[in-house]
Structures are given as structure tokens and as C-alpha cells.
């Protein structure tokens, strides 16, 4: 909805998606969840470890790197 907000008004979009207008505005004001923030942080670390290996490290090596960096994570 955020991407289409410049082209369409909120009212028809909430009707189409069958969500309440007030619920949409509550969602906009709410911050990112802890899970979402952790996911973003891990994605950034994975990209960094992969780039540092000249883009040759695979998932087993990156998993080891993440664990050595203090992440508690499974495959």
C-alpha cells in the first residue's frame, strides 16, 4: 500500500484488501518487530561475510561465521 499510496487513495485500497482504514494507520505507526529487525541484521551479516570471501563462501561457511560472530542460529 505504501508503494501505491502516490497513485491511489487509501479508501479504495483498504476496501480492496479488506482491511480497516484505522488498522492501516495503526500499522503505519507501529515500529518494526524484534523478529524483523533480527532478520534484517542477519541478512546484512550474510551479505558481508559472503562479500568478504570474494563471493565464494557457501552456506556452511557463512553459518560458521555467523555463529563465531555471536549469532544463535540454525541452518
Secondary structure, DSSP 8 states (H G I E B T S, - for coil): -TTTTTTS-HHHHHHHHT--HHHHHHHHHS---HHHHHHHHHHHHHHHHHHHTTT---HHHHHHHHHHTT-----
